[in-house]
Amino acid sequence: MIRIELDDVPLALAEGLTLDALLDMQGVARDAVATAVDGVFVPRSARAGFLLADGARVTLFQPIVGG
């Protein structure tokens, strides 16, 4: 069991969970949010292989588009 924070809400999760799986568990549309773990941006293409570690702080935010 690991403990993380998702947008400042503590969660207890099974070990070996990926960022993509966390989004699925929370019912978050993967294409609707951008993600950061411990303040570092994680691109969509990396989420499926990004294992969450104990103590990780996950932040979801709306992607900014345009210029």
N, C-alpha and C positions, 0 to 999 in steps of 0.2 A: 504494500500500500504506500502511495506517495501522497503528499499534500502540496497543492498548488493554490494560486490565487488567479481567478478569472475575473478581470475587471474589478478587483478589490474584494471579490467574494471568495472565501476559502472553500476548497473542494478536496475531498479525499477520493483518490482514483486508484485503479489497478496499475501496477508497474507495467512498463512496456507500451503505454498508450501514446499514440502519435498526436500531433496537433490537429491533423485532419480528422482523426477519430473523435477528438474532443469536440470539435465543431459539430460533427454529426450527432453526438450524444446530447449536445445542448440545443439541437434543432436550429443551428445557425446556417443560413445559406452561404456556402463557401465563396461564391462569387460576389456576395454583397458586402463583404468586410475585408479589410486588410488586417494583418496580424503582426504582433511583436511579442517576443519573449525576452524578459529581463531587459527591456528597452531597446532590443535589437530587432529590426524589421526582418520578418520571415516571409519570403515571396511564396505565392500560391504553389509554384512548382516544387518547393522544398517541403511543404507541409506533410505530405504522405510519409516522408522519411525522417521527419523531425520528432525524435523521442522526447517526451517531457520528463524532466528530472524533478526530484523532490525539491520543493522550495521555489519552483519556477513561478514567475509572475507573468501571466498571459494578458495581453491587452488587445481588444478588438476595436477597430475604428473604421470610419468611412474612408474609403480611398479617395484621394484628391486627383481629379483629372483636369486636363486642360493646360493652358500655359499662360 
